[in-house]
Amino acid sequence: MLNNIWDERYASEEYLFGTEPNAFLLSQRNLLKPGKRSCLALADGEGRNGVWLAQQGLQVHAVDASPVALDKAQKLAAKRGVELVFELTDLAHWQWREKQYDVVVGIFIQFAPPALRQQMFDGIKRTLKPGGLLMLQGYTPRQLEYKTGGPSMAENLYTEALLRDAFGDMEILHLREHDDVIHEGAGHSGMSALIDLVARKGV
């Protein structure tokens, strides 16, 4: 018996969200400069983003709550010839170590209701090194109309005001709401209501 809904979703031989990196993350490639070495990939699932980050030369620590997803992520990493540190963890109980990472990546990590989301956002800021970068993409409430992926709970979705409030103590380099067609496996496919954030922690 699979122990949670995510194990069930990831149980297929196919990769639910595909094996290619998220388009927004790919568009920020120029920020992954020499010196930005250590990277935390949050709720990285089957590894498409963490593996790509490792291919860019980063030392990636990929965390997820599903052992099924992590097993598939390890297979993808082996296929691509890169090494990552994988950790099975529930982010609701994870210990966010202070000033550990040059880059934190969170792509569609909207499983978190408001209280856990605040805990995670606080943890992200704590675990970034001075000058470190956060790259975050999620869905806005308009996504409930498109129904092409993401949570069904409006309170889990992001708005520009919410992200400005959460990360206003960082330097916001990029923050944009937009509607675009995405193709990320069967899990995310079609016109989508998106919001992107890149923010830098103060030195």
Secondary structure, DSSP 8 states (H G I E B T S, - for coil): --SSHHHHHT-SSS-TT-SS--HHHHHTGGG--TT--EEEEET-TTSHHHHHHHHTT-EEEEEES-HHHHHHHHHHHHHHT---EEEE--TTS----TT-EEEEEEES-TT--HHHHHHHHHHHHHHEEEEEEEEEEEE-TTHHHH-SSS-S-GGGS--HHHHHHHHTTSEEEEEEEEEEEEEETTTEEEEEEEEEEEEE---
